[in-house]
Amino acid sequence: PDPTAAHSIRRSPSAVAPRGRWLPTECADKFFASREQTLAFLNTVTWQRHEHVVEHPAFGPLDAQQWALFLATHVTRHVRQIEGIRAEQNFPH
């Protein structure tokens, strides 16, 4: 199965699960601000990204370069989920 498909459901680890901290109208601004911070960081690091490894709860150890790629694909997954929801016959109800 396609892991990015809208129908593919996986529960987030509690540390990153949605908590309703922001209003829906705030979410895009929060996302874009966070993405800008991530891009700024990735564009300015001076160390080798493959030398720094952090555990991912589902995929095991990922180096910094793999984490950067994961972030991009993770966003794509959520975009596809949103597109799938919007394509539902009864959307937005």
Backbone as a ProteinNet text record, in pm:
[ID]
protein_1_A
[PRIMARY]
PDPTAAHSIRRSPSAVAPRGRWLPTECADKFFASREQTLAFLNTVTWQRHEHVVEHPAFGPLDAQQWALFLATHVTRHVRQIEGIRAEQNFPH
[TERTIARY]
81.3	0	85.1	30.1	97.9	93.4	210.7	209.6	167.3	161.5	119.7	-26.4	-92.7	-233.1	-320.1	-426	-515.6	-579.6	-602.4	-669.6	-575.8	-445.8	-349.1	-346.2	-387.4	-395.6	-295.9	-215	-123.1	-135.5	-128.2	-136.1	0.1	-1	121.5	166.8	298.7	345.7	289.7	262.2	198.5	277	408.9	491.1	462.7	415.2	389.8	244.7	159.1	17.7	-48.4	-145.7	-217.2	-280.8	-272.4	-328.6	-431.5	-461.8	-558	-504.6	-372.9	-312.4	-344.4	-367.1	-387.1	-522.1	-574.5	-696.1	-661.1	-755.7	-726.4	-669.1	-714.2	-664.5	-518.5	-466.1	-326.8	-231.2	-284.5	-200.1	-106.5	-155.4	-69.7	45.3	18.1	125.7	229.1	183.9	275.7	360	295.4	368	475.1	437.3	533.3	647.1	619.3	725.6	822.7	768.7	852.6	935.8	873.6	946.4	1059.7	1036.3	1142.6	1259.7	1230.1	1336.9	1415.5	1345.3	1411.7	1500.7	1449.1	1528.9	1649.8	1631.4	1744.5	1851.2	1807.9	1902.3	1977.1	1902.9	1965.4	2060.5	2030.3	2115.5	2239.2	2244.5	2358.3	2443.5	2402.7	2484.7	2620.3	2721.1	2857.2	2912	2838.8	2884.5	2823.9	2880.9	2832.8	2702.6	2598	2466.5	2461.1	2544.5	2541.4	2607.7	2676.5	2747	2660.8	2544	2458.3	2330.5	2310.1	2200.8	2110	1978.8	1877.3	1774	1724.1	1626.1	1489.7	1432.8	1295.1	1211	1094.3	1017.3	970.5	952.3	905.7	1016.5	1111.4	1211.6	1348.3	1364.5	1494.7	1587.4	1718	1813.4	1815.2	1802.3	1812.9	1919.5	2002.7	2097.5	2027.3	2094.7	2032.1	1983.9	2057.1	2013.7	1885.9	1878.6	1758.1	1639.7	1663.7	1556	1503	1592.5	1549.1	1461.4	1500.6	1419.6	1287.4	1290.7	1167.8	1069.2	1119.3	1029.9	955.5	1026.2	962.7	856.2	886.4	788.3	672.2	698.7	592.5	490.4	538.6	448.2	365.1	427.9	355.6	245	274.1	174.4	52.8	76	-35.3	-112.8	-42.4	-110.9	-203.8	-156.1	-240.9	-359.5	-338.8	-450	-556.3	-512.3	-604.4	-678.9	-605.7	-670.2	-775.1	-745.6	-840.9	-966.1	-948	-1062.1	-1146.9	-1082.5	-1156.2	-1228.6	-1178.7	-1240.4	-1361.1	-1380.9	-1494.8	-1625.5	-1722.1	-1850.2	-1918.7	-1913.3	-1983	-1897.3	-1778.1	-1695.7	-1765.7	-1774.1	-1709.3	-1796.7	-1901.8	-1989.8	-1962.5
-120.6	0	126.2	229.8	359	425.2	445.1	504.7	650.3	714.1	853.9	868.3	758	763.5	821.8	888.4	953	851.7	730	630.1	560	581.1	518.7	595	528.9	597	535.3	618.7	577	677.6	631.1	720.7	783	911.1	982	944.6	944	928.1	1042.5	1017.6	1118.7	1249.3	1242.8	1364.8	1460.6	1408.9	1494.9	1491.9	1427.2	1419	1556.4	1584.7	1713.2	1729.4	1851.1	1879	1991.2	2043.3	2151.7	2282.8	2301.8	2424.3	2547.3	2527.5	2640.8	2632	2747.1	2753.6	2711.8	2655.7	2617.7	2732.6	2853.9	2969.4	3001.2	2951.6	2976.5	2871.2	2756.4	2641.7	2668.4	2727.9	2753.5	2845.3	2951.7	3043	2970.5	2886.5	2809.6	2715.7	2647.6	2554.9	2627.9	2737.8	2808.3	2869.3	2917	2970.2	2859.5	2745	2631.5	2584.5	2578.9	2536.4	2632.3	2761.7	2860	2839.6	2810.4	2782.5	2658.3	2555.6	2431.8	2456.7	2527.1	2556.4	2642.6	2741.2	2825.8	2741.3	2652.6	2564.2	2477.1	2410.8	2321.4	2395.5	2521.3	2599.4	2657.4	2650.5	2711.9	2613.6	2488	2393.6	2377.1	2363.7	2349.1	2208.6	2126.3	1988.8	1894.2	1777.6	1675.9	1616.1	1625.5	1579.1	1428.4	1352.7	1207.1	1161.2	1251.7	1215.5	1230.3	1286	1310.7	1229	1136.4	1040.7	1054.1	1053.1	1057	950.4	885.1	777.8	831	767.8	794.1	680.7	711.7	607.5	493.4	518.7	413.2	357.2	441.2	401.1	369.8	390.3	365.1	483.3	458.9	569.5	634.7	767.1	845.7	952	972.7	1082.7	1213.5	1324.1	1454.7	1471.7	1418.5	1427	1346.2	1228	1146.1	1213.6	1280.1	1352.9	1464.1	1536.1	1643.6	1587.7	1474.8	1411.6	1361.2	1306.4	1259.4	1374	1489.6	1603.9	1639.7	1639.2	1672.9	1570.1	1442.6	1340.6	1337.3	1371.7	1373.3	1482.4	1597.3	1705.3	1660.7	1594.6	1544.5	1448.2	1363.4	1268.6	1343.1	1446.9	1522.3	1598.4	1652	1721.3	1624	1502.8	1402.8	1362.6	1356	1326.5	1436.1	1560.3	1673.5	1670.6	1644.3	1635.1	1525	1412.4	1302.9	1340.2	1411.4	1456.1	1553.6	1647.4	1745.8	1683.5	1569.3	1501.8	1418.1	1398.3	1320.3	1384.4	1302.1	1349.9	1448	1425	1509.5	1622.1	1646.1	1755.1	1887.8	1978.5	1985.2	1934.1	1863.6	1820.3	1680.4
0	0	0	-56.2	-62.9	73.9	141.9	275.9	277	159.2	155.3	115.8	92.8	51	161.6	120.6	216.9	310.1	263.6	345.7	443	430.1	519.4	651.6	758.9	888.1	984.9	1044.1	1148.8	1261.2	1380.9	1495.7	1522.9	1554.1	1588	1727.8	1750.2	1887.9	1972	2097.9	2182.7	2187.4	2176	2182.2	2067.3	1953.7	1837.6	1791.9	1867.2	1830.9	1843.3	1758.3	1767.8	1906.5	1958.6	2090.3	2087.8	1970.5	1961.4	2017.7	2013.3	2067.7	1985.1	1855.7	1766.1	1698.1	1666.8	1586.3	1443.4	1370.4	1231.6	1149.1	1176.1	1100.4	1131.5	1242.6	1280.7	1225.9	1188.6	1153.9	1036.2	930.2	813.7	850.7	925.2	966.4	1051.7	1143.8	1228.6	1143.8	1049.6	962.7	882.7	815.3	730.7	811.9	932.2	1018.2	1057.9	1092.3	1129.5	1010.9	893.9	774.3	743.1	758	733.8	829.5	956	1054	1013.4	969.8	928.7	807.7	708.3	589.1	621.5	707.1	747.3	815.6	903.4	971.5	870.9	781.3	684.3	590.1	561.8	471.4	539	671.5	740.8	820.7	832.6	910.1	844	925.6	874.1	897.7	968.6	994.3	892.6	883.4	790.2	841.8	765.4	809.4	832.4	763.1	778.5	908.6	976.8	1099.9	1224.9	1212.6	1328.6	1314.5	1408.2	1400	1521.7	1495.1	1600.3	1568.4	1670	1653.9	1609.3	1509.1	1469	1527.7	1586.5	1654.1	1563.2	1435.5	1344.9	1256.2	1216.9	1118.9	1177.7	1306.6	1368.4	1350.5	1355.5	1347.6	1209.5	1208.9	1085.4	1105.9	1002.8	1013.6	975	993.5	971.7	827.5	732	591.7	571.3	629.4	618.5	687	799.3	867	777	708.6	619.1	508	451.5	346.7	403.5	523.9	588	607	651.8	672.2	543.5	433.2	304.6	267.8	282.3	245.4	344.1	468.6	569.6	537.2	496	455.3	335.5	239.7	122.9	165.5	260.9	311.6	365.6	445.8	502.8	394.8	296.6	186.2	115	90.1	23.5	111.2	241.3	331	321.3	322.3	313	179.1	71.5	-59.6	-61.8	1.4	7.9	85.8	195.2	275.2	195.3	128	48.1	-70.4	-119.1	-233	-191.6	-62.1	-14.5	-60.6	-93.3	-145.8	-51.3	77.5	173.5	233	178.3	230.3	203.5	294.1	425.1	540.1	514.8	623.8	667.2
[MASK]
+++++++++++++++++++++++++++++++++++++++++++++++++++++++++++++++++++++++++++++++++++++++++++++

